[in-house]
């Protein structure tokens, strides 16, 4: 996995402003049109890497995802076997961790982490799983019930306000003299 912080030559704790300044400096430094030193192809590749790094690190959500993936990979690489574990348990754990790292790398290639298409693909994967789909249906039913109850409460509140003499004039003005409501009423009267 590429280290975007090294590509932009910034610290992992760098702010957005520092990342943006580093990006601008590096783009100016490596831009093929501005630097004609015979390294056009390598400069173009470097610019692509810089743009990719900036796209991920300048977006808070993508940067958080990227940082989590980096931390996971670093944790997997720096696995220190525990002395109390037997060698077979250690080997099983290390084999399992290697498989997880490979799965993460495979998913990152498959879903293009840090891109919009990657987010869409991840949402599709989450929706495909049966338990998540059933949970989603249950949440949707609850939302629909809440929406219907809210509409009923608003209608009841409108009827009550219409019956009170003080608010009836205000309600009539709101409904019958407001251009927005007149336009909406015109849509339904045709």
C-alpha positions as YAML, in Angstrom:
chain: A
units: angstrom
residues:
- id: 1
  name: UNK
  ca: [0.00, 0.00, 0.00]
- id: 2
  name: UNK
  ca: [1.33, 3.41, -0.93]
- id: 3
  name: UNK
  ca: [2.19, 5.78, 1.89]
- id: 4
  name: UNK
  ca: [0.42, 8.98, 0.88]
- id: 5
  name: UNK
  ca: [2.07, 10.93, 3.69]
- id: 6
  name: UNK
  ca: [5.51, 10.12, 2.30]
- id: 7
  name: UNK
  ca: [4.39, 10.97, -1.23]
- id: 8
  name: UNK
  ca: [3.24, 14.44, -0.09]
- id: 9
  name: UNK
  ca: [6.26, 14.70, 2.23]
- id: 10
  name: UNK
  ca: [4.13, 15.57, 5.28]
- id: 11
  name: UNK
  ca: [3.68, 14.26, 8.79]
- id: 12
  name: UNK
  ca: [0.78, 11.91, 9.56]
- id: 13
  name: UNK
  ca: [-0.67, 14.56, 11.89]
- id: 14
  name: UNK
  ca: [-0.49, 17.32, 9.28]
- id: 15
  name: UNK
  ca: [-3.49, 19.63, 9.00]
- id: 16
  name: UNK
  ca: [-5.50, 20.14, 5.81]
- id: 17
  name: UNK
  ca: [-3.75, 23.45, 5.20]
- id: 18
  name: UNK
  ca: [-0.30, 21.87, 5.44]
- id: 19
  name: UNK
  ca: [-1.36, 19.06, 3.10]
- id: 20
  name: UNK
  ca: [-2.73, 21.57, 0.61]
- id: 21
  name: UNK
  ca: [0.49, 23.65, 0.70]
- id: 22
  name: UNK
  ca: [2.64, 20.54, 0.28]
- id: 23
  name: UNK
  ca: [0.46, 19.46, -2.63]
- id: 24
  name: UNK
  ca: [0.83, 22.81, -4.39]
- id: 25
  name: UNK
  ca: [4.61, 22.86, -3.89]
- id: 26
  name: UNK
  ca: [5.05, 19.31, -5.18]
- id: 27
  name: UNK
  ca: [2.79, 19.86, -8.18]
- id: 28
  name: UNK
  ca: [4.83, 22.90, -9.10]
- id: 29
  name: UNK
  ca: [8.07, 20.99, -8.52]
- id: 30
  name: UNK
  ca: [7.18, 17.94, -10.62]
- id: 31
  name: UNK
  ca: [4.79, 19.34, -13.23]
- id: 32
  name: UNK
  ca: [5.98, 18.09, -16.65]
- id: 33
  name: UNK
  ca: [5.23, 21.39, -18.41]
- id: 34
  name: UNK
  ca: [7.20, 23.46, -15.90]
- id: 35
  name: UNK
  ca: [10.20, 21.14, -15.55]
- id: 36
  name: UNK
  ca: [11.74, 20.04, -18.85]
- id: 37
  name: UNK
  ca: [14.71, 18.05, -17.57]
- id: 38
  name: UNK
  ca: [14.16, 14.96, -19.70]
- id: 39
  name: UNK
  ca: [12.18, 13.16, -17.02]
- id: 40
  name: UNK
  ca: [8.73, 13.75, -18.51]
- id: 41
  name: UNK
  ca: [7.43, 10.21, -17.96]
- id: 42
  name: UNK
  ca: [8.65, 9.91, -14.38]
- id: 43
  name: UNK
  ca: [7.33, 13.38, -13.60]
- id: 44
  name: UNK
  ca: [3.91, 12.43, -14.99]
- id: 45
  name: UNK
  ca: [3.87, 9.32, -12.80]
- id: 46
  name: UNK
  ca: [4.93, 11.37, -9.79]
- id: 47
  name: UNK
  ca: [2.14, 13.90, -10.46]
- id: 48
  name: UNK
  ca: [-0.40, 11.05, -10.64]
- id: 49
  name: UNK
  ca: [0.80, 9.75, -7.27]
- id: 50
  name: UNK
  ca: [0.70, 13.25, -5.77]
- id: 51
  name: UNK
  ca: [-2.86, 13.82, -7.04]
- id: 52
  name: UNK
  ca: [-3.99, 10.44, -5.72]
- id: 53
  name: UNK
  ca: [-2.44, 11.14, -2.32]
- id: 54
  name: UNK
  ca: [-3.97, 14.62, -2.16]
- id: 55
  name: UNK
  ca: [-7.43, 13.34, -3.15]
- id: 56
  name: UNK
  ca: [-7.41, 10.89, -0.24]
- id: 57
  name: UNK
  ca: [-5.72, 13.05, 2.41]
- id: 58
  name: UNK
  ca: [-7.74, 16.19, 1.69]
- id: 59
  name: UNK
  ca: [-11.06, 14.37, 2.23]
- id: 60
  name: UNK
  ca: [-11.72, 13.77, 5.95]
- id: 61
  name: UNK
  ca: [-13.72, 10.57, 5.42]
- id: 62
  name: UNK
  ca: [-11.24, 9.04, 2.98]
- id: 63
  name: UNK
  ca: [-8.29, 10.07, 5.15]
- id: 64
  name: UNK
  ca: [-9.86, 8.39, 8.18]
- id: 65
  name: UNK
  ca: [-10.42, 5.21, 6.14]
- id: 66
  name: UNK
  ca: [-6.86, 5.33, 4.86]
- id: 67
  name: UNK
  ca: [-5.42, 5.86, 8.35]
- id: 68
  name: UNK
  ca: [-7.38, 2.87, 9.67]
- id: 69
  name: UNK
  ca: [-6.08, 0.65, 6.87]
- id: 70
  name: UNK
  ca: [-2.50, 1.81, 7.51]
- id: 71
  name: UNK
  ca: [-2.87, 1.12, 11.23]
- id: 72
  name: UNK
  ca: [-4.26, -2.36, 10.53]
- id: 73
  name: UNK
  ca: [-1.39, -3.16, 8.21]
- id: 74
  name: UNK
  ca: [1.20, -1.83, 10.64]
- id: 75
  name: UNK
  ca: [-0.35, -3.86, 13.46]
- id: 76
  name: UNK
  ca: [-0.26, -7.00, 11.32]
- id: 77
  name: UNK
  ca: [3.38, -6.46, 10.35]
- id: 78
  name: UNK
  ca: [4.52, -5.82, 13.91]
- id: 79
  name: UNK
  ca: [2.95, -8.94, 15.42]
- id: 80
  name: UNK
  ca: [4.98, -10.04, 18.45]
- id: 81
  name: UNK
  ca: [4.24, -13.62, 19.58]
- id: 82
  name: UNK
  ca: [3.19, -13.96, 23.20]
- id: 83
  name: UNK
  ca: [5.44, -16.09, 25.36]
- id: 84
  name: UNK
  ca: [2.55, -17.88, 27.09]
- id: 85
  name: UNK
  ca: [1.11, -19.16, 23.82]
- id: 86
  name: UNK
  ca: [2.13, -22.49, 22.43]
- id: 87
  name: UNK
  ca: [3.88, -22.49, 19.11]
- id: 88
  name: UNK
  ca: [0.86, -24.05, 17.35]
- id: 89
  name: UNK
  ca: [-1.45, -21.30, 18.71]
- id: 90
  name: UNK
  ca: [1.04, -18.68, 17.60]
- id: 91
  name: UNK
  ca: [1.26, -20.20, 14.12]
- id: 92
  name: UNK
  ca: [-2.54, -20.43, 13.86]
- id: 93
  name: UNK
  ca: [-2.93, -16.82, 14.94]
- id: 94
  name: UNK
  ca: [-0.23, -15.62, 12.53]
- id: 95
  name: UNK
  ca: [-1.76, -17.61, 9.67]
- id: 96
  name: UNK
  ca: [-5.17, -16.12, 10.45]
- id: 97
  name: UNK
  ca: [-3.70, -12.60, 10.60]
- id: 98
  name: UNK
  ca: [-1.91, -13.10, 7.27]
- id: 99
  name: UNK
  ca: [-5.18, -14.23, 5.72]
- id: 100
  name: UNK
  ca: [-6.90, -11.12, 7.11]
- id: 101
  name: UNK
  ca: [-4.17, -8.86, 5.67]
- id: 102
  name: UNK
  ca: [-4.51, -10.57, 2.30]
- id: 103
  name: UNK
  ca: [-8.30, -10.15, 2.48]
- id: 104
  name: UNK
  ca: [-7.92, -6.45, 3.28]
- id: 105
  name: UNK
  ca: [-5.52, -5.98, 0.36]
- id: 106
  name: UNK
  ca: [-7.84, -7.90, -1.94]
- id: 107
  name: UNK
  ca: [-10.84, -5.83, -0.82]
- id: 108
  name: UNK
  ca: [-8.88, -2.61, -1.30]
- id: 109
  name: UNK
  ca: [-8.00, -3.61, -4.86]
- id: 110
  name: UNK
  ca: [-11.54, -4.80, -5.53]
- id: 111
  name: UNK
  ca: [-13.30, -1.75, -4.06]
- id: 112
  name: UNK
  ca: [-10.70, 0.90, -4.86]
- id: 113
  name: UNK
  ca: [-10.61, 2.32, -1.33]
- id: 114
  name: UNK
  ca: [-10.63, 6.08, -1.37]
- id: 115
  name: UNK
  ca: [-12.87, 6.45, -4.37]
- id: 116
  name: UNK
  ca: [-16.58, 7.01, -4.82]
- id: 117
  name: UNK
  ca: [-16.95, 3.71, -6.67]
- id: 118
  name: UNK
  ca: [-15.28, 1.98, -3.72]
- id: 119
  name: UNK
  ca: [-17.85, 3.39, -1.32]
- id: 120
  name: UNK
  ca: [-20.69, 2.28, -3.61]
- id: 121
  name: UNK
  ca: [-19.21, -1.21, -3.90]
- id: 122
  name: UNK
  ca: [-18.83, -1.43, -0.13]
- id: 123
  name: UNK
  ca: [-22.47, -0.43, 0.37]
- id: 124
  name: UNK
  ca: [-23.52, -3.09, -2.14]
- id: 125
  name: UNK
  ca: [-21.53, -5.72, -0.23]
- id: 126
  name: UNK
  ca: [-23.15, -4.69, 3.03]
- id: 127
  name: UNK
  ca: [-26.61, -4.81, 1.49]
- id: 128
  name: UNK
  ca: [-26.02, -8.27, 0.01]
- id: 129
  name: UNK
  ca: [-25.57, -9.92, 3.39]
- id: 130
  name: UNK
  ca: [-28.86, -11.45, 4.57]
- id: 131
  name: UNK
  ca: [-28.82, -10.28, 8.24]
- id: 132
  name: UNK
  ca: [-28.07, -6.70, 7.23]
- id: 133
  name: UNK
  ca: [-30.86, -6.74, 4.66]
- id: 134
  name: UNK
  ca: [-33.42, -7.94, 7.23]
- id: 135
  name: UNK
  ca: [-32.21, -5.32, 9.71]
- id: 136
  name: UNK
  ca: [-32.51, -2.65, 6.98]
- id: 137
  name: UNK
  ca: [-36.10, -3.72, 6.26]
- id: 138
  name: UNK
  ca: [-36.95, -3.47, 9.96]
- id: 139
  name: UNK
  ca: [-35.46, 0.03, 10.19]
- id: 140
  name: UNK
  ca: [-37.34, 1.07, 7.06]
- id: 141
  name: UNK
  ca: [-40.65, -0.14, 8.52]
- id: 142
  name: UNK
  ca: [-40.00, 1.83, 11.71]
- id: 143
  name: UNK
  ca: [-39.14, 4.94, 9.67]
- id: 144
  name: UNK
  ca: [-42.33, 4.67, 7.63]
- id: 145
  name: UNK
  ca: [-44.43, 4.29, 10.78]
- id: 146
  name: UNK
  ca: [-42.71, 7.31, 12.34]
- id: 147
  name: UNK
  ca: [-43.31, 9.35, 9.17]
- id: 148
  name: UNK
  ca: [-47.02, 8.46, 9.09]
- id: 149
  name: UNK
  ca: [-47.41, 9.32, 12.77]
- id: 150
  name: UNK
  ca: [-45.65, 12.65, 12.21]
- id: 151
  name: UNK
  ca: [-48.00, 13.51, 9.33]
- id: 152
  name: UNK
  ca: [-51.03, 12.62, 11.46]
- id: 153
  name: UNK
  ca: [-49.79, 14.80, 14.32]
- id: 154
  name: UNK
  ca: [-49.18, 17.74, 11.95]
- id: 155
  name: UNK
  ca: [-52.70, 17.41, 10.48]
- id: 156
  name: UNK
  ca: [-54.26, 17.26, 13.96]
- id: 157
  name: UNK
  ca: [-52.24, 20.28, 15.03]
- id: 158
  name: UNK
  ca: [-53.39, 22.17, 11.92]
- id: 159
  name: UNK
  ca: [-57.06, 21.35, 12.63]
- id: 160
  name: UNK
  ca: [-56.69, 22.46, 16.26]
- id: 161
  name: UNK
  ca: [-54.99, 25.71, 15.25]
- id: 162
  name: UNK
  ca: [-57.76, 26.34, 12.66]
- id: 163
  name: UNK
  ca: [-60.38, 26.12, 15.40]
- id: 164
  name: UNK
  ca: [-58.73, 28.70, 17.65]
- id: 165
  name: UNK
  ca: [-59.94, 32.20, 16.65]
- id: 166
  name: UNK
  ca: [-56.58, 33.88, 17.28]
- id: 167
  name: UNK
  ca: [-54.66, 31.50, 15.02]
- id: 168
  name: UNK
  ca: [-57.39, 31.02, 12.39]
- id: 169
  name: UNK
  ca: [-56.56, 34.37, 10.76]
- id: 170
  name: UNK
  ca: [-52.89, 33.53, 10.74]
- id: 171
  name: UNK
  ca: [-53.61, 30.10, 9.21]
- id: 172
  name: UNK
  ca: [-55.86, 31.60, 6.52]
- id: 173
  name: UNK
  ca: [-53.19, 34.15, 5.66]
- id: 174
  name: UNK
  ca: [-50.55, 31.43, 5.53]
- id: 175
  name: UNK
  ca: [-52.60, 29.14, 3.32]
- id: 176
  name: UNK
  ca: [-54.52, 31.47, 1.04]
- id: 177
  name: UNK
  ca: [-52.27, 34.50, 0.62]
- id: 178
  name: UNK
  ca: [-48.90, 32.81, 0.43]
- id: 179
  name: UNK
  ca: [-47.63, 32.55, -3.20]
- id: 180
  name: UNK
  ca: [-45.96, 29.20, -2.53]
- id: 181
  name: UNK
  ca: [-49.18, 27.63, -1.24]
- id: 182
  name: UNK
  ca: [-51.14, 29.21, -4.11]
- id: 183
  name: UNK
  ca: [-48.74, 27.67, -6.60]
- id: 184
  name: UNK
  ca: [-49.02, 24.25, -4.92]
- id: 185
  name: UNK
  ca: [-52.83, 24.54, -4.84]
- id: 186
  name: UNK
  ca: [-52.73, 25.48, -8.54]
- id: 187
  name: UNK
  ca: [-50.90, 22.25, -9.31]
- id: 188
  name: UNK
  ca: [-53.64, 20.17, -7.72]
- id: 189
  name: UNK
  ca: [-56.59, 22.18, -9.11]
- id: 190
  name: UNK
  ca: [-55.73, 21.50, -12.78]
...
